[in-house]
């Protein structure tokens, strides 16, 4: 049986130590989860760990957590030298380049390492979750888990079900999102998912309003904000 996302022993792997990956690792550790962080660039991993530590230090200085809580949160973030370190993870959040071929390769390697009930979640903002999962041995355990930048300041996270994604996977990601103090929203796989699809509509309509002389750009921008 999959591990309960609310348990103290829940282990989240974060693949990618860029702006999104380190943000996901930060909110996961702050939420009490154990985190394993990896990137092919070892320097990026070290920088991400230092960045997360600095963020917790600043939070303690501002009274958002105690110094002990900050130290404990950072201690929950473990950097690993290769993907074999993900073997014991209950869920892995992938936050790498938006390239479908690269994701195929990475997910195939992950499947050779992790348990069959380990959730594989992609932070993709533009690629189809169903397509990402299409070449996997177990596409039913793959879903989208789309955060927004900067992760610690943007509370929304989209939990995206591909065509073959099992219900328990999405339910687990909803729990994980809440534990990260995010506001998770369930959506089905579609171009732009929810936020970007709505945002594109706003942008196009705003452009039409300027083109038709209904209002000026400054006024529209002010109203939209």
Protein Blocks (a to p, Z undefined) as FASTA:
>chain_A
ZZdfkbmklccddedjbfklmmmmmmmmmnopacddddfblklmmmmmmmmmmmmmmmmm
nopacfklmmmmmmmpccdfbfklmmmpcbdcddddddfklmmmmmmmmmmmmcfklccd
dfbfkbcfklmmmmpmblmlgccddddddfklmmbdcddddfklcfklmmmmmmmmmmno
pacddddddehilmmmmmmmmmmmmmmmmmnomacfklmmmmmZZ
